Amino acid sequence: MQIDEADRRILRHYLAEPGLDRALLAERAGVTSATLWRRLERLREGGVIRAEGAVINWRSLGYEVEVSLRFTLDKTNPRAFDEFIDASREVPEVVAIETFLGRVDVRLNVIARDMAHYQEVYRTRILALPHIAELDALMLIATIKDDEGLPL
C-alpha cells in the first residue's frame, strides 16, 4: 500500500497519542476532519492500522516479574511447533509468543506476581510444555525504550 506524507503525519500523531480527539488529530496532522477519517479508514482497510486497543501496564496490576523464555524445540515430531504453541496459549501468564528462524525457535514472555509465583508457573506450566529441547531464561530488569513509534 502506498502512503504519502499526509498519511505519515497522521500515523506519527496517531501513534504518539492514540486517544487524541479526532478533530485535534486532524489539526495536528494538517488535514481536515473528513480527510483524516477517509485516510484512517483507508489505512485500516489496507492493513497498515491493524487494531486499536489498550496497552496494559502489568506492573500496576501486581505483576512484578517478567521473563523472556527462549526455546529450541525437539523437531523430530513434525507437529512440534504447533503442539508447543497450542499448549503455550493455554498458560495464562504467557503474554507474548514469537517464533524465530535460527538457533532459537520460540520465545515466550511470561509475567508473574513475584518470584515464588514465577517459580510455580515455571515448574508446573512451562516445563510441562511439549517438545522442549533447550530452554534459556532472561529476566527483565528494566525497560529502557518501549516505543511503538516508527521512523515515518
C-alpha angles and dihedrals in degrees: 000000000000117000127187135206093276090055089049092051090049092049093046093053093039092053092046094051113010093174093054116130108262094235091054091044090053091049093050092047091049097241136109121263091249091051091048092052093049093047094047089050091049091048090051093047090047091054095245092116105044102176147341120224151124125297107218123213100217092192091061087058092054101267102130099165125069122178131182110213118198118201135194108197130217097245096189085104110067090215094051095111095046094045093046093048093045091052092045091055089060093061106092093204092059105097099172137026120191131175126210144189112234135041093332115062103183137011123201123193109211128189128199137176093239141335093282090054091046091051090052092048091046096049100039104032112016098045088046092062113113129252100015112163098165134006130193126181129207116188116211112238101171139350108228098177126014103165124151091189119119130215092256 
